[in-house]
Amino acid sequence: MGIERERGTSETARAEEEARWSEWMTRANAGDTEAYARLLEEIGGVMEQYLRRRFGEVDFVEDCVQECLLAIHRARTTFDPARRFRPWMFAIVRHKAIDMLRRRGTRRRHESQEADPLQRAAQTTDPALALQAAEALRGLAPEQRDALLMTKYCGYSLNEAARREGVSVTAMKSRVHRGIRQIKRILAEDGD
Amino acid sequence: MGIDVRSRSELIRKIARDPAPDARWRGPLQLALLWWFGAWIFVVAVTLAVQPMRPGFGAQLLASPRFAFETLLGVAAGGMAIGTAFALGIPGWGSTRRRIAAAMALLAFWIGMYCYGLANPALEASMLGKRPHCFVEVLIYGVPALVAGLLLLRRLAPLGRCSAGFVVGAAAGAIPALLMQLACVYIPSHILAFHIAPAFAVALIGALAGRLLLREI
């Protein structure tokens, strides 16, 4: 009974949140800057929680939240008040999250070509901790998970990661690509 | 948008101050219909300007139910493709994969009718109405329709720019390809090689052009 009451309360809270966000976005599209700022603050927090649960306590979550807020801003004219806000928002969040994960390895490689990979790894989040927190990573096959942790979380280049694992660069590239595709599928199953 | 911010709060403050967008002509159905009518008017006009339609095509439509069905199927497939493309412009509006799969399935069914027609054509093969440059015509009528479609789709927010561009391209190529069914010779092997193939090329061009012309969200 207690669990049912809790579920009922949480559903009511979600429905109220949905109505509030929908109203604020409608007012924002009509020119209400205050409503827009309040909406962005609130959904920014929700996005951060969602991304930390899926990807763990990693440094790129804040960048991802800001990219998602910008994407919401660019796409705001497509919000239809007759439809629910959450599916619209989370479709954008999932898209940007996958996009950032894909681009992440390349940018880090260009930023720190000279640094020793072990030194770079020590400066980033402990992959073991990241793994504990990251629901999305837990759904992957071990070789795909290791490939993503090394290239996207610890900043190893494909060459470095391939050498560590004793596989070819092509094989490592394929593991990263399949890992990202699998994460995309896992996030899509999330719904809203 | 060139934003140089250090914190989330600063970002929110900056973007909240942006002026409210122009809300006119943002509905996906509105845009799809606008494109559909405009593209058909354009393709019919230029096709007729180059050479008249095949003599007797109207009587053929009435006399052969399968030929009429092929034609209607082509119209439906193109219409579904452009409807899908503009629906993709609304994030979270149903499953993207399912929408694209349904549109591609209908297009494949239409093309499949011509494959079946290789062994069993809907009409007796004839060189009546031959257009010497039908391959090029499909390409050069399809590309402006594609560009117009992408420029309209920019008003929305398709998340997958390549896939949205491909679907717009398929719709844009389907219109001249279908019109050639009535304007050029009716021989299924000719239709597949000289009308459908360039339409597919327009779809591929759409996938590349989508990456360039559609906004990154």
Contacts between the chains, C-beta under 8 A, distances in Angstrom:
chain1	res1	chain2	res2	distance
A	28	B	16	7.8
A	28	B	20	7.4
A	29	B	20	5.9
A	29	B	21	6.7
A	29	B	23	6.5
A	30	B	20	6.2
A	31	B	19	7.4
A	31	B	20	3.9
A	33	B	16	5.0
A	33	B	17	6.0
A	34	B	16	7.9
A	36	B	16	4.5
A	37	B	12	5.7
A	37	B	13	7.0
A	37	B	16	3.9
A	40	B	12	4.5
A	40	B	15	7.1
A	40	B	16	6.3
A	41	B	9	7.8
A	41	B	12	6.0
A	44	B	8	5.8
A	44	B	12	6.9
A	62	B	8	7.1
A	65	B	8	6.5
A	66	B	5	7.4
A	66	B	8	6.0
A	66	B	11	5.4
A	69	B	8	7.3
A	69	B	11	6.2
A	69	B	12	6.8
A	69	B	15	7.0
A	70	B	1	6.9
A	70	B	3	7.3
A	70	B	11	7.3
A	70	B	15	6.9
A	71	B	217	4.8
A	73	B	1	7.8
A	73	B	15	4.7
A	73	B	18	7.0
A	74	B	1	7.6
A	74	B	157	6.7
A	74	B	215	6.6
A	74	B	217	5.2
A	75	B	91	6.0
A	75	B	157	3.6
A	75	B	217	5.1
A	76	B	21	6.6
A	77	B	21	4.6
A	77	B	22	8.0
A	77	B	23	6.5
A	77	B	26	5.3
A	77	B	155	7.4
A	77	B	156	7.8
A	77	B	157	7.7
A	78	B	26	7.0
A	78	B	89	6.5
A	78	B	90	5.0
A	78	B	91	6.5
A	78	B	156	5.4
A	78	B	157	4.7
A	80	B	90	7.0
A	83	B	92	8.0
A	83	B	93	7.2
A	87	B	92	3.8
A	87	B	93	7.8
A	88	B	90	7.5
A	88	B	91	5.5
A	88	B	92	4.1
A	88	B	93	7.7
A	89	B	92	7.4
A	90	B	92	6.7
A	91	B	91	3.9
A	91	B	92	3.4
A	91	B	159	6.7
A	92	B	91	5.0
A	92	B	92	7.5
A	92	B	157	7.9
A	92	B	159	7.1
A	92	B	217	6.6
A	95	B	91	7.3
A	95	B	159	4.4
A	95	B	217	7.2
A	96	B	217	7.8
A	192	B	92	7.7
